[in-house]
Amino acid sequence: MVSVYRIHTYTVEPADLDEFIARRATLIATIRAAHTGLLDARLLRNEDGTYTDTWEWESLPAMAAAFPLAGGPEAAAAMALTREATARNAELIDRR
């Protein structure tokens, strides 16, 4: 199996960061309770102050199965604290 990634980039106001992290944790827990394919979720602060949120999935079907939760209340609550959000998918080619 080849891991796939969903990579989000966005901005979060400094005053909202703690609340965003808490809401993100709720979203991750909700997804993991319903789908076992989420392997890892990492939130990175970039040099320019934006954030990159990388979610590793065991497969594309596992990620696709969880997509309905992306429109749910937990996702909406977390994403309400972001702006300038983008998302893209990637496939793992090499890991050392």
N, C-alpha and C positions, 0 to 999 in steps of 0.2 A: 504494500500500500504506500501511496505517496501522499504526504501531508499537503493540504492546501491552506491558504491564509486569506483572511479578510482583513484588510488594512484600512483603518480609518485615520484621517487627519483632521484636526479641528482645533479651535481655540476655546479655552475656558477662562473666564474671568478669575483672577486670583482669589477674590472673595468667595467664589462659588466652588473652588477646587475640592475642599473637604466633602461638601455635599455631593458633588459629582462623583467622587470616588465611592462614597457610600451607596449612591444609587446604581452605579456601575456594578458594584459587588452584588447588589440585589438582583440585577439583570443576569449576571453570570450564574448566580445560584439557581435562578429560575430556569435558565437554559440547561444547566447541568442536571437538574432534577428531571427534565423531560427528555434530554438527549445526551447520550454518553459520548458522542463524537467530539466534543470540545476538549482538546488536549491541554491548551495553555492560552492564557490571555495576559498580555503585557502592555502596560501603559508607560510610554516614554515621553519625557519632556524634551523637546528639541531646543537647539540653541536660540532659535528665534522666538521662543515662548509658546509655540504651538505644541500640540500633543499628537503622538502617533500611537494608536491603539491597535495592536496586532493580535489577532485571534487565530490560533492554529487548530485546524480540524483534521480528523483522521482521514477524511476523504471528501470529495465534492458532494456525493450524495448525503453524507452526514451533515455538511454545512447547509445544503439545500433544505433538508428536513427541518432544520431549526429556523429557517427564514420566517415562517409565520409568526414566531415570537418577536421578530424585529419590529413588528407593527403593534405589539402589545403595550400595555400600560407601563411595564417596567422600562422598556426601551424608550418610550416617549418621555418618561420622567427623567431619565438620564440625559437624553439628547436635548431636552429643553434647556439645559445649562450650557450647551455648546453653540458655536456659530461658525460659519465658514467651513462646514463639514463636507468632506469628500470621502469616498470609499472605492476600493478596488480589490480585485481578487488576484492571487498569485499562487503558483504551484512551486513547491520545493524541488529544486533541481540538484542541489548538492549540500550536504552537511558534513562537517569534519569535526 
